[in-house]
Amino acid sequence: MTHNIFALISQTQALYARCIDEGPLEAWPEFFMEKCLYTVTTADNYRQGLPAGMIWADNRGMLIDRVSALRDANIYERHSYRHMLNQPVILECNGNLVRSETAFLVLRIMRDGTTENFVSGRYIDCYRVDGETAMLAERTVVCDSSRIDTLLALPL
């Protein structure tokens, strides 16, 4: 069972990163349950239990609105990401809820071709598993550095 859960979470993580990196970005909210939590915070805030973050959404509708704003309202320099993911560590399986942690590195590629290390950190997740499907109930993106570039437009 644990091997199957590991494979399912690994595949879901890979598809999540591919969706952000390759598109379509409109499919990104589909990785989340209707009632979910998505936050982006710093390691220091996370350690201190401070709820404030750079991004906070508590339902899929808010994630859909974020993508719509990126497409229609926000103005930012065109860029793309390339996610590098470690294998997830399964921390707990409790019924159909699976808690995991995955380290990541995101490279940012600007329109002129410049590539830079954008952010590193870890995903702290709670998935709801139903058969061969894993959906995010919670994703806390914990960024290693407290110095986050203001061009945090795309989701991590």
N, C-alpha and C positions, 0 to 999 in steps of 0.2 A: 504493500500500500504506500509506504513512504517513498519508494522509488517512483511510483506512478505520480504521486503528488509533486515530487521534485521535477520530474519531466514536464508536467503540466504547467507548473509555475515558471520554469525556465522558458518554455515555449511562449507563454503569455508575455513574459518580460521582453523576449526578443521581438515579438509582434508589436508590443507597445512602443519600443524604441524605433522600430522600422516605420511605424505609423508617423511618428514625429519627424524622423529624419527624411523619409521618402514621400510621405503623404498617402492618402489625402488627410490633412489635419482635421477635417470635419469628422473623421471616424474616431478620433482620439477619445471623446467622451463615452463612446460605446464600451470602453474597457472598464467603466465604472458602473456600479449599481445606481439605480435611481436616487436612493438616499445614500449618500457617500460623504467622505471627507477627503479633500485634497488640500494640502498645505505645503508651502515652501518656506523653510526657516533656516536659521544658522545653527551650527553645532552648539554654540554658546547658549543661545535661547533655548534649545532643546534640553541641554543639560540642566538648565535652571528651571525647567518646566514652564517657561513663559509662552503663552499661547500666541503672541503676536508673530506674524510672519509677513513675508513679502507678498504671498498669494494665499488666499483662504477661500475655499468654496465648500459648501455643505450639501450640495445636490448636483445631479447631472445637468440640470437646467442652467446652473451657474457656469458650468464648464462649456456648455454649448454657447452661452452668451459670450464667454471669453474668446472662443474661436471666431464668433461673428464679429466681435469688436476688432480682432486682429485683421480680419478680412476687409471690414467696411469702415471702421472708425479710427483706429489707431494709426499713427504715422511713425514709422521707424525704418531704418535702413534695412533693405532686403538682406537676409542672411539665412543660413541653414545650420543645422546641428548634425553632428555624428556622435552617437552614444557608444561608449565602450562599457560593457557590463561584466562584472564578475558573476560567477555562478551564485544563485541565491542560497542562503542558508535558511533552512526550515527551522524555525524556533519553536513552533507549537502547532499541533493539530488538535482541534477540539470540535468534534462533530464535523460539520461542513465548513468550519472556519479554520483558516491556515494563516499563521503569522510567519512572516519571513523578513529577511534583511538582505539587501543586495547593494554592494558598492558599485559606484559608477564614476565615469569621467565623461564630460561632454566637451567636445571640440566645437568651436564656432567658426564657420566659414563665411566670410564676408563676400559681398558682390564682386569685389576686385580680386578675389582669390586668396586673400590673406586668411591664414588658419591660425587659431590660437586656442590655448587651453582656456575654456570658459568657466567651468565649474567642476569640482569633484565633490563627492559626498556619498550618501547612502539613502536608499529607499527603505523605509520602515513601513511594511505593508500588512494589511489584513485582507485576505481574499476569501470570498465565499465560493466554495467549490460545489458544482452540481454536475455530476457525471464527468464528462470530458471538458467542462467549461469552468474557467476560473475568472471571476470578476472582482474588481477592487471595491471593497467596502470602505477602506481607508488607505491613503498613501500620504505619508509624511516624507517630504523630500528634505533631508538634513544636509545642508551645504557645509563643507568643512571650513570654509573661510567666512568671516563676517564681512569681507569686502566683496560684495556682489555687484557686478556691472549693472548700471541702470538700464541696459538694453536687455532686460529679462522679459522678452516679449513672448516667445514661444514657450509652451509648457516644457518642463523638464522630465 
